[in-house]
Amino acid sequence: MATEAFAMTSPAFAEGAMIPTRYTCDGEDVSPPLDWGFAPPGTRSYALIVDDLDAPSGIFTHWLLFDLPAEADGLIENVHELGTEGRNDFQKKGYGGPCPPTKEGDHRYRFRLLALDVDELDVSKGTDRASLEVAMRGHVLDETVLMGRYARG
């Protein structure tokens, strides 16, 4: 009997589709709603990393959210009450939506959810991506990715 795979979706955009302006620097710049399910056995928390894979200077981190409880099966739009937020590459805590340079074409935005075998990571609020990734080493049970796209005139 096959088991369902760990997966994430969004009611705001489909896999590979354009991310609505509402969730970008050209709109309200709020985080999109996300839903997930079929986490692997032993999941005790989640971490979410959102990045731009096509940024001119290399991968650009838009959001770090970690210590999400295992009972969570998604995030509401513009979430602020769940988990712990790290520092993005805008040098701010929280979500910073897609904001690619104008006339550069589509950029790919990766929403990467990791199922972890610990309740909390040994990092502080406002941590950076490198520190978060070090803290997650050896604790990732599985991960799922939702990819969206965005371009500015």
N, C-alpha and C positions, 0 to 999 in steps of 0.2 A: 504494500500500500504506500503510495507516494505521499509525502508530507508537503504542505505548502511552504514556499520559500519566503524568507524574510523580505518584505517589500514595503515601499513608501510611495504614496501618491499625494496629489494636491487637488482639491476641488477648484483651485484657481487656474491651473494650467496642466496640460497633459505632458507626458514624457516627450521631450524634444520640441515642444511647442514654445511659442513666444510667451514670456512672462508679462502679465498685464502691467501697464504703466503705473497703476496704483502702488505696486510693490517696488518701485524704482525711484531714483533721485528726481525723475521728471514728474512724479506723482506725489502721493502721501508718504512714500518711503517707509511703509510699514511692512513687517514680516508677513509672508503669506501663510495661510493655513496649511497644515501638513497632516497626513494620516498614515499610520503604519500598522503592520500586524505580522503575526507568525514569527515573533522573536525566538531565537534559539533557547533551548532549556538552559537554565542557569543565569539568564540575564538578570542583573541586579540594578543596572542603570543604563542610560544612553548618553551619547555625546553627538552633537550635530556640528558639522563644519560646512560652511557655504563659501565657495570661492569661484572666481572668474578664471577659467583656464586659458583665456586668450588675451589677458592684459598685456600691454606693451612691455612692461618690466618683468614679466613672468607671472606665475600664479599669484593672484591677489585675494586675500581673505576678507570676506564680507561679514561673516558672523561666526562666532564660537559660542556654543551653548552646551553646557555639560552638567553632570550630576542630575540629569532628568530621571525621575523615578521609574522603576521597572513597570509600574502600573499604568504609566502613560501610554496611550495609543495614538497620540497625535498632539498637535499644537494648534491653538486657535490663532486667528489673525491678530497681529500686533501683540503677541504674547510678551508679558513682562514678569509674571508671577511664578513662573516655573523654571527650575534649574538655576544655574549660575552662568552669567555671561562673562566671556573673556574679551580681550581687546582685539579689535579687527585692524586691518591695515590702513584704515582711516585714522587710527590711533584713538578710537573711541570704544567704549563698552557698548555692546548691543549690536543690533542689526543695522547694516548700511546696505541699502539696496543696489541693484545693478545701476552702473553709471559709466558706461564705456565712453571713450572719446567719440565725438561726433564724426560722422562719415567714415567710420571704421568697419562698418558691417556688423553682422551678428557676432556676439560673444556668447560663449557657452558658460552657463552658471550651474555648478555642480552642488547639489544638496546631498551631503554624505552623512548618513546616520549610522553610528556604530553601536552595537550592543556590547555592553561591558559586563565583566564578572565581579565588579566591585560596586558598593553602594555610592561611594564618593571617591573622586580622584584627589591625590595629594598635591593640589595646586590651589592658589588663591583666586578670589574674585578678581577679574581684570587681567588674568594671565594672558600671555601671548601664545600664538599657535605652536611655536617650537616647544615651549614648556608643556603645553597640553599633550602634544604628540609623545613626548618623552614619558609623561605620566601614564599614558594609555598603553605603552609597550607591555606586552605579555597579558593584557587584560581584554583584548578584543576577541569576542566570540564569533561575530559575523558583522557584515556591513551591507547596506543597501544604498543605492544612488538613484536620485531623481535629477534629470538634466532638463534645464530650461534655457531659453535663448532670449537675448535682448539686443537691440541696436538703437542708436540715436541718429536721427536725420543727419 
